[in-house]
Amino acid sequence: MRARWHLLRFGAGRGDAGMSTSEYAMGTIAACAFAAVLYKVVTSGPVAAALQSVVEKALHAKF
């Protein structure tokens, strides 16, 4: 009974409980690459102009 409870509690066949150091490193590199691409997109001319237009419209809205 005790062995069965242990299997139910901790799971049977659960070999890995989390990420290893190399997986954390790859995740960090992927997140940094995504942030760099997003920064380039947001700071590009057309996107910056569109964002500025949205902010200006919001500031000049009549209540």
N, C-alpha and C positions, 0 to 999 in steps of 0.2 A: 504494500500500500504506500509506503514511504517513497519507494522508487517511482511509482506512478505519479505521485504528487509532484515529485521533483521534475519529471518530464513535462507535466502540464504547466508547471510554474515557469520553468526556464526554457521550455521548448525542445522538441526533439529535432535534431538535424540543423540547428541554427549554428552554422560554423563561424560567422563573422558578426561581431556585435557593433562594429563601427568602421569608419574609414581609417586607412593607414596614412602614414606621413606622406607618402608619394601621392596618394589620392587628394589629400589636403593641398599639396603643392600644385597639382594639376587644376584643382578647383580654383585656387587663388589666381593662377595664371589666366585661366579662362575668364574669371571675373574682371581682371585688369584689362584684358583685351576687349571685352565687351564695353567696359567703361570708356576706353580710349575711342572706340568706334562711335559710341553714343555722344561723347564730347565733340568729336569731329562733325557729326551730323547736326547737333544743336548749335554749334558755333558757325555753321556754314551760312553764306549770305542769304539765300532764300528762306531758310528756316528762321534765322535771326530776324529778318524783316517780318515774317508772319507772326512771330511771337511778339514783336514790338507793336504790330498792328492790333493784336488781341489786347494787349495791356492798355494801349491808348484808347481803344473803344471802351474798355471797362472803366477807365478813369473818367471818361467823358459821358458816361451813362446818366440819364436823367432818372431821378427817383420819384 
